[in-house]
Amino acid sequence: MTEFPVRADTLITNARILTMDAEFTEFAEGALAITGGRITALGPVTDAARTQADEVVDAAGSLLLPGFVNTHCHAAMVLFRGLADDRPLDGFLKAVWAAEAAHVTPDTVRAGATLGLAEMALGGVTHVVDMYFHPDATIEAAGKVGVGLTSGPVFIGFDGIDHLPWPERLRFAEDFVARHRGTEGLELMLMPHSAYTLDAEKLREVAAMAGRLGLPVHIHAAEAPSEMRLVADQHGTTPARILDTCGILQPGTLLAHAVHLDDAEIALLAERGVTVAHCPLSNAKLASGMARLKALRAAGLTLSLGTDGASSGNDLDMFKTMRQTAYLAILATGEPDVLPARDIVAMATRGGAAAAGLGARKGVLAPGMDADLMLVDLAAPHLIPAYDPYSTLVYAAGREDVRDVFARGRRIVASRRLVAGISDEIAAVRAVAARIAENAVGKQAKYPIRQ
């Protein structure tokens, strides 16, 4: 808590504030000041009585908390929402990769990513770690919607839907990083797809590039039984072990899924300083399995939450992701208190920021931090009474209860409406969806699941 300024760009008053700091500090009736995209003060509303602001937001009856950080997503894959349901990961990939090969272009990625990022913003997401082809198009979409984005070049061991042979893919990656260092609202990671689409030599090349450029890596790992078999056939070991052998497991590496890990591998990840994006919705829907959250937490790993893409999980809702995290963890252990609600909210906020390497700037409401935050209106019948705010958020609230969202101080959702207009992108997605539906029947990818 710091002294409130005389003037601020925005002053939010009369909110119940959940700071999501390490002590879970709260203010029953609080205020928060924003200037220049940063939080300048927060504390009891009475302390802000003299602050004048260009915009005053009365948040009476609402929770104020950090925005969600979605640490694993493929935003543009809303283009394939519902196209390949009711099948496991390998069958899902065959169907989706065929549709991608026929329909993914920079223009369709731009439209799809805009729609996906808008969906997330309306649900309280203020920063997204996104892995997809044509990342420049996703960067444009994030700029329009206003959410923060972590993106980067994708590495896959065949030409892929962006038609880049390996040498050109390496050149594109170097150029992409050079062009986008310092881009406002953008963080960079290298994005190799997985150990089953990249051989050991290529994984080593990505690890070397990450070290040379000083960038972290985001990669799918140990997601599903089919992946475990493919990696065993290809590399003679498990995903975690081959990634370590090839130098991918470094401090700041963000693993998506991390479902099928033995005790030694969990200890290895902790020793290497790796972080994890837990994606319970897609893991359950694709019958991939359930991450060992209790063991991962006990080992000291930083855990976060991801929605995955809307093609596998079907929506990009972090409230559902929190709830599914709770239910599956309880079912897997038989322990109702294995993962308290406030710790799940922390995974979606503070944990997400830390996992993405942004813990010094995001994920907590405190002076000097980015003003990435949301207001959740508690007026709906399904939220009354609200004895415990964390339990309310995890077990009762939904994205329909998100009233306002600010990203880096800019209001991107106001009174449940997206500030940016996206009618053109919606029309574009509907048009390409009609073509996808016409061509999808019986099609499977020509690309191999593994090299």
Buried (B, 14 or more C-beta within 10 A) or exposed (E): BBEBBEBBBBBBBBBBBBBBBEEBBBBEBBBBBBBEBBBBBBBBBEBBEEBEBEEBBEBEBBBBBBBBBBBBBBBBBBBBBEBBEEBBBBBBBBBBBBBBBBBBBBEBBBBBBBBBBBBBBBBBBBBBBBBBBBBBBBBBBBBBBBBBBBBBBBBBBBBBBBEBEBEEBBEBBEEBBEEBEEBEBBBBBBBBBBBBBBBBEBBBBBBEBBEEBEBBBBBBBBBBBBBBEBBBEBBEBBBBBBBBBBBBBBEBBBBBBBBBBBEEBBBBBBEBBBBBBBBBBBBBBBEBBBBBBBBBBEBEBBBBBBBBBBBBBBBBBBBBBBBBBBBBBBEBBEEEEBBBBBBBBBBBBBBBBBBBBBBEBBBBBBBEBBBBBBBBBBEEEEBEEBEEBBBBBBBBBBBBBBBBBBBBBBBBBEEBEBBBEBEEBBEBBEEBBEEBEEEBEEBEBEBEBBE
